[in-house]
Amino acid sequence: MEGRILKISSIFLTMTIIAASVILGHFTNIHIREIKRQQMSYLQMFASYTQQGKEVEEIGFDQQLRLEMPRGVPLKEVKIENDYIKQLITIQIPDAGGDYFDEHPLLGRSNHIADLHMDNGIIEMTMDSVYEVKCTLKKGYLYIDFLKPQEVYDKVIVIDAGHGGRSPGAIKQDIMEKDINLAIVKKLKDLLDKNNRNIGVYYTRTEDVNPTFDQRAQLGGKTEANLFISVHSNSTVDGQMSKYNGTEVMYDELKIEEGFSSKRLAQICLEETTAAFGSKDNGLTYGNSIYVIRNNEVPAALIEVGFMTNWEELNKLTSDKYQKKVAKGIYKAILRALDEGF
Ligand SMILES: [Zn+2]
């Protein structure tokens, strides 16, 4: 009897041990995978998958990424967002939730990705500069390419609406400079959107936000822009309402440039804007003390459209009609500068 009990016990014990190891083993596997995931950044995982991919398939796509697409998802349903200021590219793949990215890793290579996150159908890539994304679908695979703006467009320009968010600029009669500047830039955008030339336009902002001075100033260099124009509204030094009015354009007087210089760009902006909305020509002014002018790597001009400290001009600056004329003037200046060879 005792012998039998012992035998049964030992069978039971063995089975328990087997079951425990299976369960434990399963958990250990999951556990290892979790640890691996936590220890490896997505960028490292991506590199390791890429290596495996190269070994297994000898994939020949350098500087290109490839992802197996969920069956039946057309290219037009892939949603791409590109935040040029944050240099953040987001690609949303339908039907790729859950473990999809674990089972279908992103393969390929790019020297431009500073950080990568992949989760629940969304690929987030922080780039080392400003790039355009080109996605193509071939034989069930999504190919992702990164292109420099100058590879995509004939000309590239940057438009900066001064201030924004918590930086209102001048405030007169509860009217904030940031809002006037943005309203003008939005009207300029309407004109540039309709233009049929192949011009890439990068805006430092198109809403009520406040990119840093660096983000604004560097957008020109990062997009290798042909020119940079900043739009502001002026005030007298003491901020008091006065008779003083008119338009002036700033440039960096300390940069010695020949030909397509900031000074030349500023001159074109001054001529075209004063002609378009008939304001007083106050001439070119020195702008080296202004951060976005001084730290710009490309020809840069800052247009002070008119004075908020002048009653008549303040009224005009807030009117839709006048803002449209201002936008038209800046638009003409851009086209003329590009025609001249900027
Ligand atoms: Zn300003």
Residues whose N, C-alpha, C, O or C-beta is under 5 A from the ligand:
A	BS01	ZN	G162 G169 H232 S233
